[in-house]
Amino acid sequence: MSGMARKARKRLSRRNVVLAALAVYVGLVACINILGSADNDTQPQGWWQERGPVVPHDSFPSDCSLCHEGDDWHTLRDDFQFDHEAETGVALLGAHERAECLRCHNDRGPVSVFAQRGCRGCHEDIHRGQLGARCDTCHDERDWRPTEIITKHNLTRFPLVGAHAATACWRCHIGAQVGNFTRVDTECLTCHMQDLARATNPDHQANGFTSDCDRCHIPTTWTGGGFSHPGFPLTGAHAGLDCEACHTGGVFTGLSRDCFACHMAEYNGAQDHLAFGYPTNCEQCHNTSAWVPANFRHNGISSSCDVCHLDDYLNTNDPDHQAAGFPTNCAACHNTNSWNGANFDHDFPINGGPHGNLDCSDCHLVPRNFSIFSCTHCHEHSRSEMGDDHSEVNGYVWDSMACYQCHPDGKD
């Protein structure tokens, strides 16, 4: 090889070294504005040595002693202070206040040029423009972690509700770990295809349940209480049943909603249902909470007591209801709690006092005739004893209504 060729090769080698060094320098300048300072304790006026040599700052003030110690070029003055807001009119807030000065002020160009670009002037858009240019929509100056993501996601076409709110972003957005949030399909099967393949009770694919999962499922839970049974609400005891309890053989279409279709055995086994011809519409008396007790409704049956209690009326002799002409409206004296201990509405007040404990025959002396009663049977008075005030009372009479006119409460 000639000497000229060796010199040319040597110059080329030195040139490559320079280009390589320049590439490292350019890469360093770019990284200055991308990397965070959370991995070290460097002060704003300091510099993390692992990043390499300090980038020259030709545009800085020529008086180096404003920042540096005179004996040591790498040591800053202990009393170095810089009020960024007072000196520049720009307040440094949050993490920006703790950032190293050289992260923004370096030889890549005037800070104002990059500040005009907003966040992307210093921070790389790892989302590749997919989430717009407003970084502060999700981030703030305190740290780089996003805030209120669930609330912000609910403004999209797919609000995060129930289990979706607790699902990792990358489960739907492949590559979310590195900031890739490409627009995804909101169809359920986009994420739940494997769930569809595993759904065998009932067999979704065999029955054609392969779309519109939200017809039966809700985001709160995939199974159990989250299942929405269209057309026939699963309440009470129905809610805990397996599908096969009603849908035998895996058939999910054409099933009758009539109670009797599933509860024929209960109807036939119930005492007197067949004998009395009870309707097979079970819900008239039963509900889904429990089969018993039933709430029987007497529709179409006479409410007159003697329809069922005529024999009781005819056989009662103390007092004899028929002879005394008592009405057949048993409810006038009796109630449904007990047949005995009737509450008779006596025209003459007998409640309380000596009359309250009397038998009917004590006053009604004519057997079975309760239209005649006698006060004088117990309260005998002579004309002289009654005095002039009783001049209108004609001695002893069976019909003692005269006494009742003056003694309506049965007292003296």
Sequence and secondary structure as in RCSB ss.txt:
>XXXX:A:sequence
MSGMARKARKRLSRRNVVLAALAVYVGLVACINILGSADNDTQPQGWWQERGPVVPHDSFPSDCSLCHEGDDWHT
LRDDFQFDHEAETGVALLGAHERAECLRCHNDRGPVSVFAQRGCRGCHEDIHRGQLGARCDTCHDERDWRPTEII
TKHNLTRFPLVGAHAATACWRCHIGAQVGNFTRVDTECLTCHMQDLARATNPDHQANGFTSDCDRCHIPTTWTGG
GFSHPGFPLTGAHAGLDCEACHTGGVFTGLSRDCFACHMAEYNGAQDHLAFGYPTNCEQCHNTSAWVPANFRHNG
ISSSCDVCHLDDYLNTNDPDHQAAGFPTNCAACHNTNSWNGANFDHDFPINGGPHGNLDCSDCHLVPRNFSIFSC
THCHEHSRSEMGDDHSEVNGYVWDSMACYQCHPDGKD
>XXXX:A:secstr
  HHHHHHHHHHHHHHHHHHHHHHHHHHHHHHTTS STTS   TT   GGG S    TTS S GGGTB SS TT 
B TT    HHHHHS    THHHHS GGGTSSTTS HHHHHTTGGGGTS  TTTTTT S GGGT  SS SS   HH
HHHTTSSS   GGGGGS GGGTSTTGGGT        HHHHHHHHHHH BTTBTTTTT  S GGGT BTTBSSGG
G   TTS   GGGGG  GGGTSGGG  SS    HHHHHHHHHHHSTTTTTTT  S GGGT  SS SSS      S
S   THHHHHHHHHH BTTBHHHHT  S GGGT  SS SSS     SS  SSTGGGG  HHHH  STT  S   S
TTTS   HHHH GGGTTS SS S  HHHHHH TTS  
